[in-house]
């Protein structure tokens, strides 16, 4: 490398160093001007990550407590302590468990309470089972008239069955005709429509 090339190389190196130095000075000035914001953002990121981890841990612990309470209730449905824990940790699961027990034990009062649930599924199922339990055709009719009724076809079938037991065969057949062909109840509805049921007045 001749002298001229060495001089050019030295100039280029100095230029690169100057650019680097200028960049560092700009970065330092930017940091000084925005130090508070930068530190605040860093703190948010750090504490946000910690908070996310803590929330995940708490959620997992909540789920574990709910599962333990549910298993305890499966073993002993009268375990009040487990029910209280389940209500606290997972209110919806607690209501579904209470609904299952109310249906199994024919607990009309329990079903009435569950009708007022804020959970639309629990309230819907409680209303249906209460109508079936109390053998009230009007209650079943009111239930099936709801646009969002989950067990509409079942309510229609139960209503028809109760009407047929009362000897109101024509009305019962009209209800059975409301059950669509693609319903899982259609074959049973056809059998009831064709054969009827044994009543105190004889076979209809």
C-alpha positions as CSV (number, residue, x, y, z in Angstrom):
1,X,0.0,0.0,0.0
2,X,1.5,3.3,-1.1
3,X,1.4,6.6,0.9
4,X,-1.6,8.0,-1.0
5,X,-3.6,4.9,-0.3
6,X,-2.6,4.9,3.4
7,X,-3.8,8.6,3.7
8,X,-7.1,7.7,2.0
9,X,-7.6,4.7,4.3
10,X,-6.8,6.9,7.3
11,X,-9.3,9.5,6.2
12,X,-12.0,6.9,5.7
13,X,-11.4,5.4,9.2
14,X,-11.6,8.9,10.7
15,X,-14.8,9.6,8.8
16,X,-16.3,6.3,10.2
17,X,-15.2,7.2,13.7
18,X,-16.7,10.6,13.4
19,X,-20.0,9.2,12.3
20,X,-20.0,6.7,15.1
21,X,-19.2,9.5,17.6
22,X,-21.9,11.7,16.2
23,X,-24.4,8.8,16.5
24,X,-23.4,8.2,20.1
25,X,-23.8,11.9,20.9
26,X,-27.3,12.0,19.3
27,X,-28.3,8.9,21.2
28,X,-27.1,10.4,24.4
29,X,-29.0,13.6,23.8
30,X,-32.1,11.6,22.9
31,X,-31.8,9.6,26.0
32,X,-31.3,12.7,28.2
33,X,-34.4,14.4,26.6
34,X,-36.6,11.3,26.9
35,X,-35.1,9.5,29.9
36,X,-38.3,9.6,32.0
37,X,-40.4,8.1,29.1
38,X,-37.8,5.5,28.3
39,X,-37.5,4.4,32.0
40,X,-41.3,4.4,32.3
41,X,-41.7,2.2,29.3
42,X,-39.0,-0.2,30.5
43,X,-40.7,-0.4,33.9
44,X,-44.1,-1.1,32.2
45,X,-42.6,-3.9,30.2
46,X,-40.9,-5.5,33.2
47,X,-43.8,-5.1,35.6
48,X,-46.2,-6.1,32.8
49,X,-44.3,-9.4,32.3
50,X,-44.3,-10.0,36.0
51,X,-48.0,-9.2,36.3
52,X,-48.8,-11.5,33.4
53,X,-46.9,-14.4,35.1
54,X,-48.6,-13.8,38.4
55,X,-52.1,-13.6,36.8
56,X,-51.4,-16.9,35.0
57,X,-50.3,-18.5,38.3
58,X,-53.4,-17.2,40.1
59,X,-55.7,-18.4,37.4
60,X,-54.1,-21.9,37.5
61,X,-54.5,-22.0,41.3
62,X,-58.1,-20.9,41.0
63,X,-58.8,-23.7,38.5
64,X,-57.1,-26.3,40.7
65,X,-59.2,-25.2,43.7
66,X,-62.4,-25.4,41.7
67,X,-61.5,-28.9,40.4
68,X,-60.7,-30.1,43.9
69,X,-64.0,-28.8,45.2
70,X,-65.9,-30.3,42.3
71,X,-64.3,-33.7,42.9
72,X,-65.2,-33.4,46.6
73,X,-68.8,-32.7,45.7
74,X,-68.9,-35.7,43.3
75,X,-67.9,-37.9,46.2
76,X,-70.2,-36.1,48.7
77,X,-72.9,-33.8,47.3
78,X,-73.7,-32.5,50.8
79,X,-70.2,-31.1,51.3
80,X,-71.1,-27.5,52.1
81,X,-67.5,-26.4,52.3
82,X,-66.7,-27.7,48.9
83,X,-69.8,-26.1,47.4
84,X,-68.8,-22.7,48.9
85,X,-65.4,-23.1,47.4
86,X,-66.8,-24.0,44.0
87,X,-69.2,-21.0,44.1
88,X,-66.3,-18.7,44.8
89,X,-63.9,-20.2,42.3
90,X,-66.3,-21.2,39.5
91,X,-69.9,-20.0,40.0
92,X,-71.1,-21.4,36.7
93,X,-69.9,-24.9,37.4
94,X,-71.4,-24.6,40.9
95,X,-74.8,-23.8,39.4
96,X,-74.6,-26.6,36.9
97,X,-73.8,-29.0,39.7
98,X,-76.7,-27.6,41.7
99,X,-79.0,-28.1,38.7
100,X,-77.9,-31.7,38.3
101,X,-78.7,-32.4,41.9
102,X,-82.0,-30.5,41.8
103,X,-83.1,-32.6,38.8
104,X,-81.9,-35.9,40.4
105,X,-83.6,-35.2,43.7
106,X,-86.8,-33.6,42.2
107,X,-86.1,-30.4,44.2
108,X,-88.7,-27.9,42.9
109,X,-87.5,-25.1,45.1
110,X,-83.9,-25.6,43.9
111,X,-85.1,-25.4,40.3
112,X,-87.1,-22.3,41.0
113,X,-84.0,-20.6,42.4
114,X,-81.9,-21.6,39.4
115,X,-84.5,-20.2,37.1
116,X,-83.3,-16.8,38.2
117,X,-79.6,-17.6,37.3
118,X,-77.7,-14.9,35.3
119,X,-76.4,-17.8,33.2
120,X,-78.9,-18.2,30.4
121,X,-78.2,-21.9,30.0
122,X,-78.7,-22.7,33.7
123,X,-81.9,-20.6,33.8
124,X,-83.2,-22.3,30.6
125,X,-82.6,-25.9,31.8
126,X,-84.0,-25.1,35.2
127,X,-87.3,-23.8,33.7
128,X,-87.7,-26.9,31.5
129,X,-87.0,-29.4,34.3
130,X,-89.3,-27.5,36.7
131,X,-92.2,-27.8,34.1
132,X,-91.5,-31.5,33.7
133,X,-91.3,-32.0,37.5
134,X,-94.5,-30.2,38.3
135,X,-96.2,-31.8,35.3
136,X,-97.6,-28.5,34.2
137,X,-98.5,-28.4,30.5
138,X,-98.9,-24.6,30.7
139,X,-95.4,-24.1,32.1
140,X,-94.0,-26.3,29.3
141,X,-95.9,-24.3,26.7
142,X,-94.5,-21.1,28.1
143,X,-91.1,-22.6,28.0
144,X,-91.3,-23.8,24.4
145,X,-92.6,-20.4,23.3
146,X,-89.3,-18.8,24.1
147,X,-87.3,-18.1,21.0
148,X,-84.0,-19.3,22.6
149,X,-85.4,-22.4,24.4
150,X,-82.7,-25.1,24.3
151,X,-85.1,-28.1,24.7
152,X,-88.0,-26.9,22.7
153,X,-88.8,-30.3,21.1
154,X,-88.6,-32.0,24.4
155,X,-91.0,-29.5,26.0
156,X,-93.4,-30.0,23.1
157,X,-93.3,-33.8,23.5
158,X,-93.7,-33.5,27.3
159,X,-96.7,-31.1,26.8
160,X,-98.3,-33.6,24.4
161,X,-97.8,-36.5,26.8
162,X,-99.5,-34.5,29.7
163,X,-102.4,-33.5,27.4
164,X,-102.8,-37.1,26.3
165,X,-102.8,-38.3,29.9
166,X,-105.6,-35.8,30.6
167,X,-107.6,-37.3,27.7
168,X,-107.0,-34.3,25.4
169,X,-105.9,-36.4,22.5
170,X,-106.6,-34.0,19.7
171,X,-104.6,-31.2,21.3
172,X,-101.8,-33.7,22.1
173,X,-101.6,-34.8,18.4
174,X,-101.4,-31.2,17.4
175,X,-98.4,-30.7,19.6
176,X,-96.7,-33.9,18.4
177,X,-97.2,-32.6,14.8
178,X,-95.0,-29.6,15.8
179,X,-91.9,-31.8,16.3
180,X,-89.8,-31.6,13.1
181,X,-88.9,-34.7,11.1
182,X,-85.2,-34.2,11.8
183,X,-85.6,-34.0,15.5
184,X,-84.2,-36.9,17.5
185,X,-87.6,-37.1,19.2
186,X,-89.5,-37.6,15.9
187,X,-89.6,-41.5,16.1
188,X,-90.8,-41.4,19.7
189,X,-93.4,-38.7,18.9
190,X,-94.7,-40.8,16.0
191,X,-95.1,-43.8,18.3
192,X,-97.0,-41.7,20.9
193,X,-99.1,-40.2,18.1
194,X,-100.0,-43.6,16.7
195,X,-100.4,-45.7,19.9
196,X,-101.3,-43.1,22.5
197,X,-100.9,-44.0,26.2
198,X,-102.9,-45.9,28.7
199,X,-105.1,-43.5,30.8
200,X,-107.7,-44.0,33.5
201,X,-110.3,-43.7,30.7
202,X,-108.7,-46.5,28.7
203,X,-106.3,-46.5,25.8
204,X,-106.4,-43.6,23.5
